[in-house]
Each structure stands twice: as C-alpha cells, then as structure tokens.
Amino acid sequence: MSGALRGRVLVTGAAGMLGSELLLRTPTGCVGVGTDLVAGPSVAAAGVDLSERSAVERLFEQHGPFTGAIHCAAYTAVDKAEEQPELCANVNVEASRVLAQVCQARGAHLVAVSTDFVFDGAKRTPYLESDEPRPLSVYGRTKLEGERATLAAAPGAAIVRTQWLYGPRGKHFPRTIVGYARSSGKLKVVDDQWGAPTSTLELAPALWDVLLARASGVFHGACEGSCSWHGFTAEILRQCGLVSVELNACGSDAYPRPAVRPAYSVLDASKLAALRGRRFADWRRALADYLAVEPL
C-alpha cells in the first residue's frame, strides 16, 4: 500500500532482528536511519540512550529531521527481567515515553512494537485489541506500561503487538531448535503454550504500511493460524528435513522458568489486515518463506 508519509524515518533497535529487516525493506520515498545501543551494519547512530531526553533530541538534530519513527528497541530477556525490573522498565517504559514525547514535539509519526505478553492467556480464542490486558510477568507489565506511556505522550501514535518472532540475522526459536535437533537427535518441547509464530519477513512490511498510512491506535500483527511450541517444532523439523529426530511433548512444568508465560496468546490481526487490504501469511507458509531466505 502507499501512503502520504515520506522522508527520513528513525528505526530504533536497528541492530536487532526486526530493526535490521525494517531497514532492508525501506519503501521508496523514505530513508531509514537506524539507531541502537550497539554498532552494526544497519546502525547509523550507535550508543544512543533513548531514555535520556537530551540524547534523543540530539539524535533528531544530528540525523533528522524525521517524518516518522518505528520503535523496535526493547528489553526482551523475559526471564532476566524478573531480576532486573528497574532496567527493564527504563528500556520498555521510560525510553518509549521519551521517544514519544520527542516525536510528538517534532511532528514525527510514531509506530511502536509491543507484545502478546500483555495478555494473561486465559482466553481460548484469538485476542482482540479491545481485550483487557493482564500481563503475568515483569516483561509483559513493562511493555503494557510502555504502550500507555507512548499513547499518553503521542496520542496519534500506533502500537503494533506481535508474538513468537523469528527472522534472518537474529537469535530465535527455529534456529535454536534445529541446533538442538542436529546435536541430540531427540527433543522434548512444551505443548501447552499456544501462539502464532511470526516472521519478520511478514511483520516488517506491515509496520511500514502502518507508518505510511499514519495510522493510530492499537493493532495486532501476527501470522495467521496458531500452534503450540511442540507443533511449531514439528513443522520446523518437517520443513528442514529432520523427520528422524525424536520429538516428544511435555507440559510447561517440565521447564520451570522465572517468568510466567501466557498459555494462549494468539493475536487476531483482522484490524491490521483491514488497514493493509491483506492478511499476514499462514504461519506454515511464512516459515517456508523464511527458510527459503535463510536455510537452517
């Protein structure tokens, strides 16, 4: 889809899996400018602390003016967040607030990425944007607070929640599970957590569409369909030709973790599909498309 927004666009978390994919897919008429705490091939401005207003103002002055921003930077170590709630809040809440304030003051349209972890998993039908968030973990709580801080500072901003993300150039479940499968020949994976595996190859173009349309409010962005982690693993093994690997199912209690995960967090992406005029690919097709780009 095409939209009115053109010009320089700030992408935070540019060294990460999603940020780097966004910059590779910058639409005609836009110039992507990446920032991250660490240096990288897609990072034009490294070491910027987004929770510091002066640092963000300087970023806008030195690399702008920006007509838009896509905020991917986040504290995503879900279990470690239980031990580092202040650091997690600084990254997920305060940095979101500051970036939104500067975008609002300078007229840059903001799209911020959030997560399915804002929900408690009590439903058994896909979550709508209108469903009440009830996060179970520090990570989930800070991402929800970050959403609210963003919209309070920049009421016209858009929030796009996604889930079970994987893609080229990142550390993620498919790559990890294939490594385990090849080294051990035997896997045990939880079958009581359900979601929708989502490729950055699907999500990145959708985020650009939201920005170009200058859309506002909350959206869900995830691949169609759903599965458990066990089901996702079975499909990964099948598509990678690792059918001889022994795969067993287990409950979440087999792998105790510091942070509680939602048992069911499938996101209904119909609202975003209506905006774009098309849905995300089914998760199986998206996995095949990813493996064609980056065979494991």
DAJO-V845433 format. One record per residue. N is the residue number from 1. RES is the residue in three letters. PSI is psi in whole degrees, -180 to 180 (* if undefined). Layout:
BEGIN
n = (N | N)
res = (RES | RES)
psi = (PSI | PSI)
END
This chain:
BEGIN
n = (1 | 2 | 3 | 4 | 5 | 6 | 7 | 8 | 9 | 10 | 11 | 12 | 13 | 14 | 15 | 16 | 17 | 18 | 19 | 20 | 21 | 22 | 23 | 24 | 25 | 26 | 27 | 28 | 29 | 30 | 31 | 32 | 33 | 34 | 35 | 36 | 37 | 38 | 39 | 40 | 41 | 42 | 43 | 44 | 45 | 46 | 47 | 48 | 49 | 50 | 51 | 52 | 53 | 54 | 55 | 56 | 57 | 58 | 59 | 60 | 61 | 62 | 63 | 64 | 65 | 66 | 67 | 68 | 69 | 70 | 71 | 72 | 73 | 74 | 75 | 76 | 77 | 78 | 79 | 80 | 81 | 82 | 83 | 84 | 85 | 86 | 87 | 88 | 89 | 90 | 91 | 92 | 93 | 94 | 95 | 96 | 97 | 98 | 99 | 100 | 101 | 102 | 103 | 104 | 105 | 106 | 107 | 108 | 109 | 110 | 111 | 112 | 113 | 114 | 115 | 116 | 117 | 118 | 119 | 120 | 121 | 122 | 123 | 124 | 125 | 126 | 127 | 128 | 129 | 130 | 131 | 132 | 133 | 134 | 135 | 136 | 137 | 138 | 139 | 140 | 141 | 142 | 143 | 144 | 145 | 146 | 147 | 148 | 149 | 150 | 151 | 152 | 153 | 154 | 155 | 156 | 157 | 158 | 159 | 160 | 161 | 162 | 163 | 164 | 165 | 166 | 167 | 168 | 169 | 170 | 171 | 172 | 173 | 174 | 175 | 176 | 177 | 178 | 179 | 180 | 181 | 182 | 183 | 184 | 185 | 186 | 187 | 188 | 189 | 190 | 191 | 192 | 193 | 194 | 195 | 196 | 197 | 198 | 199 | 200 | 201 | 202 | 203 | 204 | 205 | 206 | 207 | 208 | 209 | 210 | 211 | 212 | 213 | 214 | 215 | 216 | 217 | 218 | 219 | 220 | 221 | 222 | 223 | 224 | 225 | 226 | 227 | 228 | 229 | 230 | 231 | 232 | 233 | 234 | 235 | 236 | 237 | 238 | 239 | 240 | 241 | 242 | 243 | 244 | 245 | 246 | 247 | 248 | 249 | 250 | 251 | 252 | 253 | 254 | 255 | 256 | 257 | 258 | 259 | 260 | 261 | 262 | 263 | 264 | 265 | 266 | 267 | 268 | 269 | 270 | 271 | 272 | 273 | 274 | 275 | 276 | 277 | 278 | 279 | 280 | 281 | 282 | 283 | 284 | 285 | 286 | 287 | 288 | 289 | 290 | 291 | 292 | 293 | 294 | 295 | 296)
res = (MET | SER | GLY | ALA | LEU | ARG | GLY | ARG | VAL | LEU | VAL | THR | GLY | ALA | ALA | GLY | MET | LEU | GLY | SER | GLU | LEU | LEU | LEU | ARG | THR | PRO | THR | GLY | CYS | VAL | GLY | VAL | GLY | THR | ASP | LEU | VAL | ALA | GLY | PRO | SER | VAL | ALA | ALA | ALA | GLY | VAL | ASP | LEU | SER | GLU | ARG | SER | ALA | VAL | GLU | ARG | LEU | PHE | GLU | GLN | HIS | GLY | PRO | PHE | THR | GLY | ALA | ILE | HIS | CYS | ALA | ALA | TYR | THR | ALA | VAL | ASP | LYS | ALA | GLU | GLU | GLN | PRO | GLU | LEU | CYS | ALA | ASN | VAL | ASN | VAL | GLU | ALA | SER | ARG | VAL | LEU | ALA | GLN | VAL | CYS | GLN | ALA | ARG | GLY | ALA | HIS | LEU | VAL | ALA | VAL | SER | THR | ASP | PHE | VAL | PHE | ASP | GLY | ALA | LYS | ARG | THR | PRO | TYR | LEU | GLU | SER | ASP | GLU | PRO | ARG | PRO | LEU | SER | VAL | TYR | GLY | ARG | THR | LYS | LEU | GLU | GLY | GLU | ARG | ALA | THR | LEU | ALA | ALA | ALA | PRO | GLY | ALA | ALA | ILE | VAL | ARG | THR | GLN | TRP | LEU | TYR | GLY | PRO | ARG | GLY | LYS | HIS | PHE | PRO | ARG | THR | ILE | VAL | GLY | TYR | ALA | ARG | SER | SER | GLY | LYS | LEU | LYS | VAL | VAL | ASP | ASP | GLN | TRP | GLY | ALA | PRO | THR | SER | THR | LEU | GLU | LEU | ALA | PRO | ALA | LEU | TRP | ASP | VAL | LEU | LEU | ALA | ARG | ALA | SER | GLY | VAL | PHE | HIS | GLY | ALA | CYS | GLU | GLY | SER | CYS | SER | TRP | HIS | GLY | PHE | THR | ALA | GLU | ILE | LEU | ARG | GLN | CYS | GLY | LEU | VAL | SER | VAL | GLU | LEU | ASN | ALA | CYS | GLY | SER | ASP | ALA | TYR | PRO | ARG | PRO | ALA | VAL | ARG | PRO | ALA | TYR | SER | VAL | LEU | ASP | ALA | SER | LYS | LEU | ALA | ALA | LEU | ARG | GLY | ARG | ARG | PHE | ALA | ASP | TRP | ARG | ARG | ALA | LEU | ALA | ASP | TYR | LEU | ALA | VAL | GLU | PRO | LEU)
psi = (156 | 156 | -178 | -24 | 128 | 170 | -159 | 134 | 126 | 133 | 115 | 158 | 34 | -21 | -9 | 178 | -47 | -45 | -42 | -36 | -39 | -44 | -29 | -20 | 24 | 125 | 159 | 133 | -11 | 151 | 115 | 133 | 114 | 143 | 150 | 162 | -29 | 156 | 158 | 168 | -25 | 8 | 113 | -29 | 105 | 153 | 17 | 121 | 105 | -11 | -6 | 114 | -43 | -37 | -39 | -40 | -43 | -40 | -44 | -37 | -40 | -31 | -6 | -159 | 148 | 135 | -18 | 169 | 140 | 118 | 100 | -20 | 134 | 159 | 113 | 7 | 88 | -46 | -41 | -27 | -29 | -26 | -18 | 57 | -34 | -45 | -42 | -44 | -37 | -42 | -47 | -25 | -60 | -43 | -38 | -42 | -48 | -45 | -41 | -40 | -45 | -42 | -43 | -43 | -30 | 6 | 27 | 126 | 134 | 133 | 122 | 137 | 132 | -160 | 157 | -15 | -2 | -11 | 158 | -7 | 13 | -22 | 166 | 17 | 154 | 139 | 134 | 161 | -27 | -9 | 145 | 123 | 141 | 78 | 150 | -10 | 166 | -46 | -51 | -41 | -42 | -33 | -38 | -43 | -35 | -41 | -49 | -38 | -40 | -50 | -27 | -39 | -31 | 83 | -23 | 4 | 166 | 141 | 131 | 111 | 137 | -176 | 157 | 52 | 142 | 164 | 177 | 151 | 22 | 167 | 125 | 176 | -51 | -45 | -43 | -45 | -35 | -38 | -45 | -42 | -42 | -31 | -31 | -29 | 6 | 134 | 148 | 118 | 143 | 142 | 13 | 19 | 123 | 138 | -162 | 103 | 133 | 126 | 143 | -23 | -25 | -41 | -41 | -49 | -34 | -40 | -40 | -40 | -41 | -43 | -48 | -33 | -5 | 39 | 156 | 162 | -168 | 135 | 155 | 131 | 103 | 158 | 157 | 153 | -177 | 164 | 170 | 171 | -35 | -45 | -39 | -44 | -44 | -40 | -38 | -48 | -42 | -48 | -24 | 3 | 26 | 47 | -15 | -10 | 133 | 123 | 121 | 149 | 151 | 172 | 166 | -24 | -14 | -21 | 76 | 133 | 151 | -38 | 135 | 132 | 146 | 136 | -30 | 118 | 30 | 134 | 132 | 114 | 24 | -38 | -43 | -37 | -39 | -39 | -43 | -23 | 12 | 154 | 163 | 159 | 155 | 147 | -32 | -43 | -41 | -38 | -43 | -41 | -40 | -46 | -25 | -29 | -40 | 83 | 140 | *)
END
